[in-house]
């Protein structure tokens, strides 16, 4: 499940002060959406994400990212996609390539 809170800080604070949840909405994610979210979030962690989360096109993109210096070679050889410093600067583009 994904949820989000009210955007305005004043509305958020008021909801809490009144003992209400600041939640504005929620949705149940489909399996594919959960996979994409996991890649999106885990790739930004120091440990990266497992390569087995990627589909064939994503694996091909990961090999290109490795060649381009966006992924660390050591963890890649052990089955994990871990962003390099340059990869972190381009993380949104890397994720887009891995999940498309």
N, C-alpha and C positions, 0 to 999 in steps of 0.2 A: 504494500500500500504506500502510496506517495501522498503526502499532505503538505499544505502550505498555510502560512499564517497571513493575517491582514498585513498589508504593506506599510501603512502609515504608522510610524512609531507611537504617535499619540493614541491611535485607536488600539494598538497593541497594549500599551500601558493601561488604558482605560479598562479594557477587557480583564486584564489581570487584577486591577484594583477592585473590580466588581465581582471577582471570583469566577469569571467566565473564561472559557478557553479562547485564545486569540486565533484559533483555527478558522480559516476562511473556506477551505474546501479539501476534498480528498478524492482519490481515485484508486481503483484496483488495477495494477499493472498486469498485462498479459506476459506470458513466459518470454517472448522475444524482447519485450520492453525491459523486463528485468535483466536479461542478458546484456543488453546495450547499456543500461544504467550501471551494471556491475563493471563493465569495461571502462565506462566513462569515469567512474569514481575510483576504482582500484588502480588504474593506470597513473593516477596522480599521487599515489602513495609511494613511499620509498621502496617498498617491496614489489611494486608494479602489479600486473595481472597475469594469470596463467594464459599461455598461448592457446591452450585447448578451448578457451572461450570463443576463439575466432573462427569464423567460417572460412572456406577456402580462399575467397577474395581477400578477406582480412589477413589471412596468413601471407598471401602474396604481398599485400601492402606492408605487412610487418617486415618482410625481407627487404623491401625497398627502404623502409625507415631505418633498418639496421645499416644498410649500405650508405645511406645518407647521413649517418652519424646521429640519428635521433633516438636510437635505442642502444642500450649497453650490451656489448657482445657477450660478456660472461654470463649474466643472468639469462640471456636469450638462449645460449647453448644448454641451459638447464631448464628450459621450458617456460621462461617468464619474460614478459615485455616490461622493461624498466626504462623510463625516459632518461636520456642524458641531460646535461644542463641545457644544451641547445634544444633538445626535444621538449623540455619543460616550457621554454619560451614559445614553442609552437604547438603546445599540447592540444589545443582545440582542433587544429588541422590534422594532427596525428590521429586523434580519436576519430575524427570524421572519416579518415581513410580506412581505419581498422574496422569500423562498423558498417561502412557502405558496401 
